Amino acid sequence: STMMPSRSAHRILAFDTSSARAHVVLLEGREVLAELRLHALATHSTILLSSIDFLLGRSGWTLKDLNLVVAGTGPGSFTGIRIGMATAMGIAQSLAIPMAGISGLDALAHQVSFIRGRIGAVLDAHRSQVFYAEYAAGEGRVRRVRKPLLISLSDLEHYLAGRHLYMAGDVGCLRPGDRKITDAGWPRWMEADLFLAADMGRLALAKKRAWRLGDYLVCEPSYIRPPDARKNRTRKR
């Protein structure tokens, strides 16, 4: 028989709209109760709200049952991150519950926290670029040792060559010529789920110092590069 989460477990709404992989999840403690996985629909706030409403309805929960709301802070789509964080802040404020913002790269590294060694986390930034961060893992704990950066695929390949790293993330964004990163040698790719909201929820549960509560909720996004609108304005000057 499957173990039921305890009645005292936190009831968490977590969602990530920082990429084309939109993910909305309800968790009871660390257990996923219900989830929706969407492709390329994430940037519209009404879709996010209707997805939340649908999952709550199917689970028999209401908003008032929630103890914590978690949003992905990026790196990724400027518009998607803004919508996700604004939605989380609105829900948290209206219910007077805490919210937490969690990085997608941190959530990826958390998925492979069982290993001992260095972890490289990669998310597709498009335009032949990736978002990359590095972590040290041991005894089930993960610590970031290199802050997120935006790097070209060719520079990343050069940077990773021959290093003893466990890689997690968007292997699909690598070009065929970059497949020198294999299962046989180093770096070594680990299986990872690129729909990240569940791991964001679990990571937030383990990092209570990341929770924010009150009238003046602040959550720091991780855009890494400026939004296109700002770059376009700069070009026109």
C-alpha positions in Angstrom: 0.0 0.0 0.0 1.2 3.5 -0.7 2.0 5.7 2.3 -0.3 8.7 2.8 1.3 12.0 3.7 0.6 13.0 7.3 -2.1 15.4 8.1 0.4 17.8 9.4 2.3 18.0 6.1 2.5 21.3 4.4 0.1 21.8 1.5 2.1 23.5 -1.2 1.2 25.0 -4.6 4.3 25.2 -6.7 4.6 26.4 -10.3 7.3 27.3 -12.9 6.6 29.5 -15.9 10.2 30.5 -16.7 10.4 28.4 -19.9 8.1 26.8 -22.5 7.7 23.9 -20.1 5.1 25.2 -17.7 4.6 23.1 -14.6 1.9 23.5 -11.9 2.0 21.1 -8.9 0.2 20.5 -5.7 2.3 18.8 -3.0 1.5 17.4 0.4 4.8 17.5 2.1 7.2 16.1 -0.4 4.6 14.0 -2.2 3.1 15.2 -5.5 -0.7 15.1 -5.2 -1.5 16.5 -8.7 0.3 18.2 -11.5 -0.2 19.8 -14.9 2.5 19.8 -17.6 2.1 22.3 -20.4 4.2 23.2 -23.4 4.7 26.8 -24.7 1.5 28.1 -22.9 3.2 29.5 -19.9 3.4 33.2 -20.5 -0.3 34.0 -20.2 -1.4 34.6 -16.6 -5.0 33.4 -17.3 -3.7 30.0 -18.3 -1.6 29.8 -15.0 -4.6 30.7 -12.9 -7.0 28.3 -14.7 -4.4 25.5 -14.3 -4.2 26.2 -10.5 -8.0 26.3 -10.3 -8.3 23.0 -12.2 -5.7 21.2 -10.0 -7.4 22.5 -6.8 -10.8 21.3 -8.0 -9.5 17.8 -9.0 -7.7 17.5 -5.6 -10.6 18.6 -3.4 -8.5 21.5 -2.0 -9.3 25.1 -2.0 -6.9 28.0 -1.9 -7.5 28.3 1.8 -6.0 24.8 2.3 -2.6 26.0 1.1 0.3 26.7 3.5 3.0 27.7 1.1 3.2 29.0 -2.5 6.4 28.5 -4.5 7.4 30.1 -7.9 10.3 29.5 -10.2 12.5 32.6 -10.3 14.4 31.6 -13.5 16.7 31.9 -15.3 14.5 31.9 -18.3 11.8 34.0 -20.0 11.5 37.5 -18.6 7.7 37.6 -19.2 7.2 34.1 -17.8 9.2 34.7 -14.7 7.3 38.0 -14.0 3.9 36.4 -14.4 4.8 33.4 -12.2 6.3 35.6 -9.4 3.4 38.2 -9.5 0.9 35.3 -9.3 2.7 33.7 -6.4 2.9 37.1 -4.5 -0.8 37.8 -5.2 -1.9 34.4 -3.8 0.5 34.6 -0.8 -0.7 38.1 0.1 -4.4 37.3 -0.3 -4.1 34.2 1.9 -1.5 35.6 4.3 0.7 32.6 3.8 4.4 32.5 2.9 5.9 32.3 -0.6 9.3 31.2 -1.8 11.1 31.8 -5.0 13.4 29.0 -6.2 15.9 28.9 -9.1 15.4 26.3 -11.8 19.1 25.6 -11.8 19.0 25.0 -8.0 16.0 22.7 -8.5 17.9 20.7 -11.1 20.9 20.2 -8.9 18.6 19.2 -6.0 17.3 16.3 -8.2 20.7 14.7 -8.2 21.6 15.6 -4.6 22.2 11.9 -3.9 25.6 12.0 -5.7 28.9 13.0 -4.1 30.9 15.5 -6.2 30.4 18.4 -8.5 27.2 19.0 -10.4 26.8 21.2 -13.4 23.2 22.4 -14.1 22.2 23.5 -17.6 19.0 25.1 -19.0 18.5 26.0 -22.6 18.6 29.8 -23.1 18.1 29.5 -26.9 20.2 31.4 -29.5 22.9 28.8 -29.1 23.3 29.8 -25.4 22.6 28.1 -22.1 22.2 29.1 -18.5 24.8 27.3 -16.3 25.6 27.0 -12.6 27.8 24.6 -10.6 27.2 22.9 -7.3 29.1 20.8 -4.7 27.1 17.8 -3.4 27.7 15.4 -0.6 25.7 13.6 2.2 22.4 14.7 0.5 23.3 18.4 0.6 23.9 20.7 -2.3 25.8 24.0 -2.2 26.2 26.4 -5.1 29.8 27.0 -5.9 29.5 28.9 -9.2 26.7 31.5 -9.6 24.5 31.2 -12.7 25.8 32.6 -15.9 24.7 32.9 -19.6 27.3 31.1 -21.8 27.5 30.1 -25.4 27.3 26.3 -26.2 30.8 26.4 -27.7 32.3 28.1 -24.6 30.5 25.7 -22.3 31.9 22.7 -24.2 35.4 24.1 -23.8 34.8 24.9 -20.1 33.5 21.4 -19.3 36.0 19.3 -21.4 37.4 16.5 -19.3 36.1 17.8 -15.9 34.8 15.4 -13.3 31.2 16.8 -13.3 27.8 15.2 -13.0 25.6 17.1 -15.5 21.8 17.7 -15.1 19.4 19.5 -17.4 18.9 20.3 -21.0 21.0 17.8 -22.9 18.7 18.4 -25.9 20.0 21.9 -26.4 23.5 20.6 -27.2 24.3 20.3 -30.9 25.3 16.9 -32.3 28.9 18.1 -32.4 28.8 18.8 -28.7 28.0 15.2 -27.8 31.5 14.6 -26.6 29.7 14.8 -23.2 28.7 11.2 -22.9 27.6 8.6 -20.3 31.0 6.9 -20.7 33.5 9.6 -19.8 33.4 12.9 -18.0 31.4 15.0 -17.7 28.6 12.5 -17.1 24.9 13.2 -17.7 22.4 12.2 -15.0 18.7 11.6 -15.7 16.7 14.7 -14.8 13.1 15.8 -15.1 13.0 19.2 -16.8 9.5 20.0 -15.4 10.9 21.6 -12.2 8.0 22.8 -10.1 7.8 19.7 -7.9 11.5 19.9 -7.0 11.1 23.7 -6.4 8.4 22.8 -3.9 10.5 20.2 -2.2 13.6 22.5 -2.1 11.5 25.4 -0.7 10.2 23.0 2.0 13.8 22.2 3.0 14.8 25.9 2.9 12.5 27.7 5.3 14.8 30.7 5.4 13.8 31.4 1.8 10.1 31.9 2.8 8.7 35.4 2.7 5.6 36.6 4.4 3.8 39.9 4.9 2.5 42.9 3.2 5.7 43.8 1.4 6.7 40.5 -0.3 9.9 40.7 -2.2 11.3 37.9 -4.4 14.4 38.3 -6.5 14.1 37.0 -10.1 17.0 35.5 -11.9 16.8 37.0 -15.5 20.6 36.8 -16.1 20.2 38.6 -19.4 18.1 41.8 -20.0 14.7 41.4 -21.6 14.4 41.9 -25.3 12.3 45.0 -24.8 15.1 46.7 -22.9 17.7 45.7 -25.4 15.6 47.0 -28.3 15.1 50.4 -26.5 18.9 50.6 -26.0 19.5 49.9 -29.7 17.2 52.6 -30.8 19.0 55.3 -28.9 
